[in-house]
Each structure stands twice: as structure tokens, then as C-alpha cells.
Amino acid sequence: MKKKILTTISIIITAAVLLTGCGIVDGGARTKFSDQYFDVFDTVVTVTAYCKDRKGFDAVNTEIHETLKHYHRLFDIYNEYDGMTNAATLNRLAGSGEPADVDPELAELIEYTKSMYAQTNGKVNAAMGAVLKLWHEARTLSLNDPAKAYIPSAADLKDAAQHCNIDDVNVYTGAQGSRVSLNDPLMSLDLGAFAKGWAVEKTAKLLESKADELEKQGIGGIIISAGGNVRMIGEKPEGTWKVAIQDPDSADGSAYIAVIDDAKGSVVTSGAYQRYFEYNGKKYHHIIDGDTLMPEDRYLSVSVRTADSGYADALSTALFNMDPEEGKAFAEGLEGVEVLWVMPDRTMVKTTGW
């Protein structure tokens, strides 16, 4: 999506990912290869795979990259692309009265955001674009020219909040295809709490559907790390995947505060130390509470472990916007989900199964 600022990766892969382009023999027939790119979802993406040779790695890495670029364009809220009706197109057409024909996967994601709004009692809302745009503009200007730093006014935020009704987002699917309309001309979608995790999960599912084919090509365990989203695909040839949760106080992202020794599925972290700016000596991060319309300082980070990266992505934002007692009770009631909260004093709170 539109380039704002490269942020520190919020999850470090330890003993699983080499942040280099060279291969290291893994004591057997597989070699560990890794690559990085910076042109999708405004973050650093690292792909690591255990492969028989460089040719195999290059093939699967290219497929991952191209798949992520497709979803990047489809879910982009800032830029439109020739031959594609994407999220930015829907925002431009808001209030036009006519549903737009869209790719079925865009309709599927938008329908999913509505279901997550309902499940989390509105704590994650893809229809908050009008409010988030005000914060995005303030953050961008403040980072580009700190002397002009500001925060949106309470009046402007309150006015924008009148145009964030998820019920004004309509999705139609049927024999004629998929269509989406936004009823309010002043509303806009913001898929930031969903798009990256959803895209990583879709990419992982594509690879998992071809597991036998990849195995024949000598391609084994794969791990995708897209900023704070980590998804493991297949088994690590020797040992287990290890994922480290970044220490929120680590300036360069090299220190970690917790380690998952036997990671499976996905791990997603949302952090207050990501995408923030300073105004009058106070830091304002990018996760905005739909009730207060402000970034809240409840946590330094929230990490979610579950099978599905898209689900984990949405949950990490929703939990960031819940008070500790509410969030803990909510998370404990979710099957197959474990959560780690890092509190402002650096103490950690965990669900019972973490």
C-alpha cells in the first residue's frame, strides 16, 4: 500500500530465518535459503524455505512474491490499478448508489471484516477509514516535518466518526458475481487490520494445496514473515520453528521479550512501537480505538497465536482496543487462540494455554 514509513519488524524469526540471500546446508538434503522484499503492504517481507537447490527456492519465492503483490494491489486503499476494481476504487465510488463488480476475494475479505466486527463487538472496524485517514495524514506530515506535527482535533474526529457505520458496507454475491457498495459518500474502507494477515494466509493456503508437488521439487518447510505477521508452512526439516516476540523497547528490533519454542500456524503481533509519531512529547501510535477515536496506551504489544494468519491479524487489533479484563475474558473464550499481552510496565499477561 502507499509508502508511509518502513517500520521495525515486530516479530523476529530466530533459529528459523536467515536475513540474507545465501543458503546454508541444513545437515541433510535441504538447504535453507532466504530473501527479503519491501514492495508489499508497506513492510519488510522475509521468505525462508528449506529447498534442495537455489532453483527450487527461486521458484517458490517468486510465486509467494507475485501472490502477495496481487493482494497488495487488490486491498490497496490509496492507489487504483488498471483493469482492477480494488479497495481504493470502492472508496472513490462511495455513495454512488451502484454496487461495483469486484474480485470475489475482495468481496470475501470485506464480508469477513463485517463478521469480525460482530464477533469483537466493534473493536476492529474496516469502515473506520474516515477517522483513520485523519490520523494517517497527521502521522505522515509529522514524520516528514516534525516542526509541523499535530494531532487531529476532537471535533474533526467526532465528525468523521459519523461515517464509520459497518452496516453501510454492502456485499452481494450470487450467480452474477460479487459486488460491493458503500452507502455513505463520506465513508471509506481501511483494511489495514485485515489485509496483510489475510494475504499471507491465502498465500500459505495456496502453497499447502500444492504440498505434494512442492515436496517432489525438493521444497520443504517455508516461513513467511510480513512485518508482524509470521506464518509457518510445513515442518522444519530438523527441530521446530522458533518465533521470538520483539522487545517493544528494542530500538533496532534485535532484542526479544519472549520466545515460542515450538511454533505452528501463525503468530501475529500488533505493537504501540510501530508506526507512531511524537507531538508535544507524547507518542501516538497507529492503532485507533473506535470508542475514544484515539490511540490508547493499554499495552506495548499484543501477540496472537492461532492457525489462521488473517484471523490472528484481526484479533490482535481488536484485543489492543479492549481493556485488559475484557480482552483476557474474550481471548480465553476463543478456541485454538492464545494471546500474550506486554503491559506498559513490561510485565506480561498470557492466556492459560500460551
DAFEN-V804335 format. One line per field, one symbol per residue. ss: DSSP state (H for helix, E for strand, L for the rest). phi: phi as a letter, one per 40 degrees, with the letter a starting at -180 (. if undefined). Layout:
# DAFEN-V804335
ss->???
phi->???
This chain:
# DAFEN-V804335
ss->LLLLLLLLLLEEELLLLLLLLLLEELLLLLEEEEEEEEEELLEEEEEEEEELLHHHHHHHHHHHHHHHHHHHHHHLLLLLELLELLHHHHHHLLLLLLLEEELHHHHHHHHHHHHHHHHLLLLLLLLLHHHHHHHHHHHHHHHHLHHHLLLLLHHHHHHHHLLLLHHHEEEEEELLEEEEEELLLLLLLLLLLLHHHHHHHHHHHHHHLLHHHHHHLLEEEEEEEELLEEEEELLLLLLLLLEEEELLLLLLLLLEEEEELLLLLEEEEEELLLLLEEELLEEELLLELLLLLLELLLEEEEEEEELLHHHHHHHHHHHHLLLHHHHHHHHHLLLLLEEEEEELLLLEEELLLL
phi->.dcbacbcccbbcbfbbccbccbbccgacbbcbaababbbffacbbbbacbcacdccdcccccccccccccdcccccbbcbdgacbcccccccdgcgbcccbddccccccccccccdcccfgcbbcccdcccccccccccccccadcbdabdccccccccccbbccccbbbbbicchbbbbbcccbcacbcdcbcccccccccccccccbdccccccgbbcbbbbbgcbbbcbgbcdbgbcbbbcccdcccbgccbbabccbcagbbbbbbccbfbbbafgbcbcccbccccgbcbbcbcabbbbacbcccccccccdcccbcdcccccccccccgbbbbbbcdcgcbbbcccc
